[in-house]
Amino acid sequence: MNTRNLKCFQIIYEERNLQVAANKLFLSPQGLSKIIKNLEEECGTQLFLRTKDGFVPTESGKIFYEKSKTIIKSMNEMFSEIRAVNDREKRFRIGFAAGTLRAVDIPSVHSFMKSNPEIVASWDEQENKTVLKRVLNDEINCGLVVGKPQVPGLLSELIKSVDIVLYVHKDHRLRSKQQISITEIKDEPLISMNEKYHIYHDFINACHMNDFNPEIVAKVGEGDSIYRLVKNGIGIGIAPRFFKDDTDVKAIPITDTYTWDVYGIYLENSPDAELAKRFLEQCSDKLH
């Protein structure tokens, strides 16, 4: 008996239908039926009645179902604790602010992680301030953030710098412009990254400094959505220059704008500062 077989039993119990359960488990009905039969033989009792209406659990089957949930829960907790111990042994953690994975040559960085087994290979993106806070609290050993933090004892290395532009549709009135001032878009429907991204807050602040509240019609979680929405005429997109101009969408620089700068950060006195430095050098080598 193993957790896989217990899970198969649970799905049949919940679905009451062999074919439906087999589809959910990506198994053949014959193979799933054999698993249940083996469980019944191992338990020495019938767990289901096979009827024209489907699989109906017996009283033994009902007991087996409730106990199997407890067993699987305990097994999952055990494996989670084992993984946590394994992660602590690896010790070196990296954090990515939202959007910064675009500044990373993923195959190269993945290869670097694999060649340094002490690194915990996690690719989760979090808010900029969260990554900074976790580095300062020594919860992670290295972080990629947008903008250079000015914090004593924190080392910052520029990884990538990208112009911030406005993406406009081919039929938009501003399409012929070589540059656009931010005040020219105050009445335009705008598409931005969402609050999780540093660029969103910078853009809102810039609009307020120019005495207007932007009309944001869409806040998205990844850059490709900005391009698609602009292409379909939903509004003007603001984002780093990640996409090439084509017949449908054109990137236009913003007058007196800043750049989207990704920095690698780590604590100067960290015992893993040397590994952090090598990791960031790997990132920089692939980008500059």
N, C-alpha and C positions, 0 to 999 in steps of 0.2 A: 504494500500500500504506500502511495506517495502523494504529495500535495497536488500533482497534476491530475491524478485519478480522482482525488477529492473534489477538485474544481469541476471536473467533468460531471461528477455526480450532482453537484450543486446547480449547474446550468440545466441539466435535465429536470431536476426537481422544480426549478423556477419556471421553466418553459412548458413542462408537461408534454413535450413533443420532441421525438427523437430527431427528426429532420431539421427542425428549427435549431435545436441545441447543437447538432453536428455542424450546421452552417456557421454558427457563432464561434465555434471552436476550430473551424477549418479542418474538420475531420470527416471521414466518411461515416454514414449511419452504421455500417457494419462494424467499423472499428470502434465507434463509441459504444455500440451495443455490447461488444466483447469486453470493453473495460468495465461496464456495469455488471455484466455477468461474473467477471473475475472478482469484483468487490463483493458480490453476494456470496460467492463461494468462500471467500476469505472470512466473511462475517458469519457464515453458516445460516443465513436467513435471506428471505426475499425482501428486497428493498422497494420494488415497484410491482404493481399489477399492470400487465400489458393489456390494455383494453382498446376497443375501437375508437375511444375518445382520447387515447394517448396514454402516457405513463402516469399512473396514479400511485402516489407513495403509500406504502403500508405504514403501520404504527412504528415498525422498526426503522423504516425509511425516514420518518419524521424525526425520530431520536438521532439517527445518523446525521441528518442534515444540520440540526442544531449543534451537535458536538463537533461536526466537521468545520463549522464556522469558527469555533473557538480554537481548534487545532491550527487552522490556516492563519488566524490572527496571531497566535503565538509564534508560529514559524516566521511570519513576516517581520515581527518585532525582533526576533532573534537575528535574522539576516541584516536588518537595519542596524542593529548594534554592532554586528561584525563589520559592516561597511564603515560605520563611524570610527571604529578602532583602526581600521585600515587607513582611513583618511587622516587620522591623527598621526599615524606613523609616517605618512607621506609628508605632512607638515607645511609644504609650500603651496599657498593658494593665490590665485590670480582673480581679480575682479574686473568686469567690463562695464563701463557706463553705457547707457542706451545709445546705440548708433555707432559705437566705437569698433564693433566687429567689422565694419566697413573699412576700417583703417588697418586691418590685419590681413596678411597673406596666410589664410587659414591652413593650407597644406604645410607650409614652412613651420608655422608655430606648432601645429599638431605634431610634426616630426620632432621638434625641439622638446616638446613635452614628453613624448615617448622615450626619447634618449636621456631624459632626466626623470627617473621614476619617483623621485621625491616630490614632484609636482602633482597636485590634484588637478586633473584635467576637467574643469567645469567651464561651460561656455555661457552661463546665465548672464543676461544684461540687467542692470539695475539703474536706479536714478543716480545722477552724477553725485549728488550730495551723499548718497548712501555709500557709494564706493569710496569716496574721500574719507568719510567717517570711519569706515571699516579699516582702512589703511592706518589712520591715525590711532585707532584703538587696538591695532596689532591683531585684528581678526583675520585679515588677509595680508599677504606679504608684498603684493604688487598690484597696482591698479592702472587701468586706462581710463582717463577722464577727459572731458572737454573743457578747455581753458586751463591756464596755469595757476594752481593754488599758491597763495603766498603764505606759507606756514613754516615757522622755524623748525628746523630738523627734518623737513620733508624735501627730498630731492625730486626734481622734475626734469624729464627729458622729452623734447619735442619729437613726436612720432610722425605726424602728418599734418599738413596745413592745406586747406581747401577753400577756395572762394565761395562765398554765399551768394546765390543768385535768385532771380525770379524766373520761374518757368511759365511761359505764356503760350496760349493756343495760336495756331497759324492765322486764325481769323480775328484775333483780338486787336483792339485799337492801338495797343502799345507794341505790337509786333515789330514795327520798323525802328523802334528806339535802339540806340546803342548803349544807353544807360538809363536807369530809372531812379528817381529820388523816392524815398519812402513816402513822402507826402502825396505823390501821384497815385498811390494805391489805397488811399484812406476810404474811398467809397466802393472799392472792388471786393467781390467775394473772394476770400483767401483760403488757401489750403495749407495746413501746417502739420508738423509732427505734433504729437500730443504732449501733455504735461510731464510725461516721463523723461522727455528729452530736453537737454540744456538749451538748445536752439529755440525752443518754444518760448521760454521765459525771457531770453535775450530779445526776441522779436517783439514780444508784448511790451517790454520796457522801452524799446526803441520807438514804438508807436506812441506810447504815453509821453515820451520826451518830445515828440512832435505834435502833441496836443490832440490826439485822436485815439479812439478805441477801434481796433481793427474788426472788420466783419468776417470772422472766421466761420466758414460754412462746413469745414471738415477738419477733424484732427485725427491723424492716422498713426499707426504703430510701426510702419516701415516705409522707406523712401519710394519703393516701387509704386505704392498706392498713390502718392502725389503725382507721379508721372501719368498714371492711368486716368486719374480724375481730371488733370489738366487736358490731356488728350481728348477727353470727352466733353470739354467745354464747361466743366463745373465751376472753375475759378482759376485764379493765379496761384501757383505754388511757390513757397519759399523753402529752400533747402540748399545744402552744399552742392557744388557742381559735380554730381555723380553721373549724370546722364548726358550723352552726346546729343547735339541738335539733330533733328530730322525734319521731314516735311510737315509734321504735325505740331511739334513742340520746339520752342526755342528758349535757350537760357540767356537772360539779360542781366548784366552786372548791376548791382545797386550802388548808387553814388555814395561815396564815403563810407562804405560798409567795412566790416571787419571780416576776418577769416575764421573758418571753423578749424580750430586747432586741437589736436588730440595729443595729450601728454601721458607719458608713463610716469607713475609716481611710486616712491617707496621711502621708508624711513632710513635716514642716514645711519643710525646706530643699530639697525636690524642685523642679527647674525646671518641673515640670508640676503644681505644687500648685494653681495657679489653675484649671486644667482639672479636676482632681480635685474641687475645691470646687464648681465649676459642675455637675459630674456628680451629686454628692451632693445639691445643692440641687434638681436635677431629680427625684431620687428622693423627697426629702422633700416637695416641693410636691404630689406626687400621692398622698401617704399621710396627711398630717396634715389 
